[in-house]
Amino acid sequence: MTVKEAISQIEKKIQIQQAEDFDNVGLLCGNPQREVTGILVCHDAMENVVEEAISNKQNLIVTFHPIIFSGLKSITGKNYVERAVLKAIENKIAIYAIHTAFDNDYFGVNFRICEELALQDQKVLMPKSQNLKKLEVYVPDDHAEILKEALFEAGAGNIGFYDECSFSVNGNGTFRPMEGSNPFSGTQNIRENAQEKLISVIFENFKQRQIIAAMKNAHPYEEVAYQIISLENENQYSGLGRFGDLKTEMDETDFLKFVKEKFLLKVIRHSPLNSRKIKRVGVLGGSGANGIQAALSQQCDAYLTGDVKYHDFFKSEDKMLICDIGHFESEQFVTQQLIEILSEIFPKFAVSKSVEKTNPVNYFL
């Protein structure tokens, strides 16, 4: 199995295309054609993690955070980023980052946080929009099933926990083959009538090229009549953050103790207490102050995230308890999640979790 083949299998499970536009995900360095000797999973691909991979004879590192993010114009080893990347390249180790693709994944970072809190009726906090399209295509009745199978195989018709979703309408189409045409049916210069189906399927933006290619390959007509329509629907199964309800509401102090225990925290920074009851909880792993307004709009009683700045705490306006539980702490389950996913994808291949500690934040108590 090559690095490229391994990545292809990973991306069937976690779609890299759902990452945020600002992010630097995918294969950061390494030869995609090199045979994989082992996979090391980590939170941050720091120099000590690369050394661990070398020691374990593993040449593919799957990391949550991208070690190369922005502004890298040379690799000479002058800082911690360059030293890690240089060591990986010198030792023929590939680094693959998944970051916000997993943040946006329905079963990703925020799903696990909600599971730890035992939240019920979970929903995506900030669904991704403008990433869905609809294909409408006309096809002869007797080729409709063949075409639908090809579209489904290419990834069309997936909606949440359902696949092979489509809608068909019967109708009568007309066409007149002109000189130079090679019609599937009919005679040149004579208008023809055909019993056809209009097939509609929904798909995500990034699948468009493969779906159109599959459609044209399976369609009997020389000229395929179809249209692509951009949808404004929110994708309720992809997006940042998540929210849900506690089975039993809690007092604020009891809730903070509960969170501290579940996440093994030494400290929680939070907005002022006002004797509210906590029932609905919003979460966003990592640096998530940008989700405060969304949590308020969903009437969350508490919001858990990391990297909340001083002025961000004012945004609660005494309507919601804002809790900064720490960037790493909110993402602490990610590595184990990735281990579980990769072990399922590669059941007969060596996949291990890095033992190296990369969290740069420590507390003096």
Beta strands, then each sheet from edge to edge (+ up, - down):
strand 1: 26-29
strand 2: 39-44
strand 3: 60-65
strand 4: 94-97
strand 5: 120-128
strand 6: 132-140
strand 7: 167-175
strand 8: 192-204
strand 9: 226-230
strand 10: 235-251
strand 11: 269-270
strand 12: 277-287
strand 13: 302-306
strand 14: 321-324
strand 15: 351-353
sheet 1: 1+ 4- 3- 2- 15-
sheet 2: 5+ 10- 12+ 13+ 14+ 11-
sheet 3: 7+ 8- 6+ 9-
end
